[in-house]
């Protein structure tokens, strides 16, 4: 059985002047829910199927193969900012979300899964590639 669950991804201290968007499907770009100098926040929903003891994430935000699903946070030209000197995508892993966390969100009205990561990488540009260490997911409340 497939379920839809809300998630929040927060980019902490994003690089100024660089646009961020979440990739939906192959080429749709979703703007943030809120953005400031301190953080950029994306509120999304993912579909999840609980089968065989572990969650299988599905839908247009879940990218990659079944055993390595992630969400892309695109920056610069990959986020539709044509005049940017940056063209990057950060992979936010969904694979450390547990069945118990999914069940808790499903059984708790107003709950969602949340994670955050630093917006600037070691080279001073927007964070890119597989975010390491993988961001930890927690259960929060939709306000």
C-alpha positions as CSV (number, residue, x, y, z in Angstrom):
1,X,0.0,0.0,0.0
2,X,1.3,3.4,-0.9
3,X,1.2,6.4,1.5
4,X,2.0,10.0,1.0
5,X,4.1,11.7,3.7
6,X,5.3,15.3,4.1
7,X,9.0,16.1,4.3
8,X,10.9,19.2,5.0
9,X,14.4,19.8,3.7
10,X,16.3,22.9,5.1
11,X,19.4,24.2,3.5
12,X,21.3,26.0,6.3
13,X,23.3,29.1,5.4
14,X,22.9,28.9,1.6
15,X,25.4,30.6,-0.6
16,X,24.2,34.2,-1.3
17,X,23.1,35.0,-4.8
18,X,22.6,31.4,-5.8
19,X,19.1,30.1,-6.6
20,X,18.1,26.8,-5.1
21,X,15.3,24.5,-6.3
22,X,14.2,20.9,-5.7
23,X,14.0,18.8,-8.8
24,X,10.7,17.1,-9.5
25,X,10.8,14.4,-12.1
26,X,13.3,14.9,-14.9
27,X,13.1,18.7,-15.4
28,X,10.5,20.4,-13.2
29,X,11.9,22.8,-10.6
30,X,10.1,23.5,-7.3
31,X,10.8,26.8,-5.5
32,X,11.4,26.9,-1.7
33,X,8.5,27.4,0.7
34,X,10.6,30.1,2.5
35,X,14.1,31.5,2.0
36,X,16.3,33.9,3.9
37,X,20.0,34.5,4.3
38,X,20.0,32.0,7.1
39,X,18.0,29.1,5.5
40,X,16.1,27.9,2.5
41,X,13.2,25.6,3.3
42,X,11.5,23.1,1.0
43,X,8.2,21.4,2.0
44,X,7.4,18.4,-0.2
45,X,5.5,15.1,-0.2
46,X,6.9,11.8,-1.1
47,X,5.1,8.5,-1.7
48,X,6.3,5.6,0.3
49,X,5.4,1.9,0.2
50,X,6.1,-0.2,3.3
51,X,6.9,-3.6,2.1
52,X,9.5,-6.2,3.0
53,X,10.5,-4.4,6.2
54,X,11.9,-1.2,4.7
55,X,10.4,1.9,3.0
56,X,10.4,2.2,-0.7
57,X,10.2,5.9,-1.7
58,X,8.3,6.6,-4.9
59,X,6.9,9.6,-6.8
60,X,8.3,12.5,-8.7
61,X,10.6,13.8,-6.0
62,X,12.3,10.4,-5.3
63,X,15.2,10.0,-7.7
64,X,17.5,7.1,-8.2
65,X,17.3,3.3,-8.0
66,X,15.1,1.6,-5.3
67,X,18.0,0.8,-3.0
68,X,19.5,4.3,-3.2
69,X,16.6,6.9,-3.4
70,X,17.3,10.6,-2.9
71,X,16.0,14.1,-3.5
72,X,17.9,16.5,-5.7
73,X,18.4,20.1,-4.4
74,X,19.6,21.9,-7.5
75,X,21.6,25.2,-7.5
76,X,22.7,27.8,-10.0
77,X,22.0,27.0,-13.6
78,X,20.5,23.6,-12.6
79,X,18.0,25.6,-10.6
80,X,17.1,27.8,-13.6
81,X,19.4,30.7,-12.8
82,X,20.8,31.3,-16.2
83,X,23.4,33.9,-15.2
84,X,24.9,31.8,-12.4
85,X,28.5,30.6,-12.4
86,X,27.3,27.5,-10.5
87,X,25.7,24.3,-11.9
88,X,25.3,21.8,-9.1
89,X,22.9,19.3,-7.5
90,X,23.0,18.0,-3.9
91,X,21.7,14.5,-3.3
92,X,19.8,14.2,-0.1
93,X,19.5,10.5,0.8
94,X,16.2,9.0,1.8
95,X,17.8,5.7,2.6
96,X,18.3,6.3,6.3
97,X,14.6,6.9,6.9
98,X,13.3,3.9,8.9
99,X,10.1,2.0,8.7
100,X,9.4,3.1,12.3
101,X,9.8,6.8,11.3
102,X,7.4,6.4,8.4
103,X,4.8,4.6,10.6
104,X,5.1,7.3,13.2
105,X,4.4,10.1,10.7
106,X,1.5,8.1,9.3
107,X,0.0,7.6,12.7
108,X,0.6,11.2,14.0
109,X,-1.6,13.8,12.3
110,X,0.5,16.9,11.5
111,X,3.8,15.1,11.7
112,X,6.5,15.2,9.0
113,X,10.0,14.0,8.3
114,X,12.7,16.7,8.5
115,X,16.3,17.1,7.7
116,X,18.9,19.8,7.1
117,X,22.3,20.2,5.5
118,X,24.9,23.0,5.1
119,X,24.4,25.1,2.0
120,X,28.1,25.7,1.3
121,X,30.6,22.9,0.5
122,X,34.3,22.6,1.3
123,X,35.2,24.5,-1.9
124,X,33.1,27.5,-1.0
125,X,30.4,26.8,-3.6
126,X,27.0,25.4,-3.2
127,X,26.9,21.9,-1.6
128,X,26.8,19.2,-4.3
129,X,27.0,15.5,-4.9
130,X,25.9,13.0,-2.2
131,X,25.7,15.0,1.0
132,X,28.1,13.5,3.5
133,X,27.6,12.5,6.2
134,X,24.1,11.6,5.0
135,X,21.6,14.0,6.7
136,X,19.7,12.5,9.6
137,X,15.9,12.5,9.4
138,X,13.8,13.4,12.4
139,X,10.1,13.7,13.0
140,X,8.7,17.2,13.3
141,X,5.4,18.9,13.3
142,X,3.7,20.8,10.5
143,X,3.0,24.2,12.0
